[in-house]
């Protein structure tokens, strides 16, 4: 029969792979008896986090440790969800967020304050995925569930998911279609976020040129050349007679494509080396807040080419 020291070593090895945690079920699967489990805790090497979850004494406290402890304590089919799932998928979240745990079954262990248990009526897409060794809802389900508890954060969360390339716009649209039904919270927030994303896709050249021409005429900005060649690169607009470039950004410039991102970095460096200043505006801003876009351009012109402006604007 293994000695107490050997059993402690087994528990320690499990904890080292799970953020300093071990649970009773996992210990039993390794041949460690219930009495040996309690002796390990009594020895002071482990401390109980929950009745069935213990923490290796001195292991670094972390968000992942808190999340995994809560999931293990909630039961065998539990998984991190909502705000906690968002953080595990790399979405920036407030430190004060509670730990959210999804529990599809009715069984549960007693949980202390600070852990929010969610019992879903929508049972689609509930196969957990390990994120940093924590069973977690998939990113599509996470976006929907996040919209149910924090709808204002879904837009940024969706951008984070798209930027990390763990889900595509098509997959998000399909998830909306799958889950949409009366009473399903989170659908509206995610649909709104996806519509915002689509709003920032760049239009055909004719629409872009017409929109910029309208802004220039309305706000009295200097004339521009569309699709000018500058330092060997094509740019959206060049303010005529200056080294001022205006770029109208869509989602292709938000890091969603690695090759495009790397090309844009080289392109920006070459333009700077050639003495050009770039002003960035978004297509959505040209449509909804043209005055702010015009002011941004005006500020740069005033600094680098004031001779182009009427005396009043200088």
ABEGO torsion letter per residue (X at the ends): XBBAAAAAAAAAAAAAABGGBBBAAAAAAAGBBAAAAAAAAAAGABBBABAABBBBBGBBBBAAAAAAAAAAAAEAABBBBEAAAAAAAGBBBBAABBBBBBBABABBBBBBBGBBBBBBABABGABBBBBGGBBBBBAAAAAAAAAAABAAAAAAAAAAAAAAGABBAAAAAAAAAAABBBGBBGAAAAAAAAAAAAAABBBBAAAAAAAAAAAAAAAGBBBBBBGBBBGGBBBABBBBGBABBBBBBBAAAAGABAAAAAAAAAAAAAAAAAGBBBBBBBAAAAAABAAAAAAAAAAAAAAABAAABBAAAX
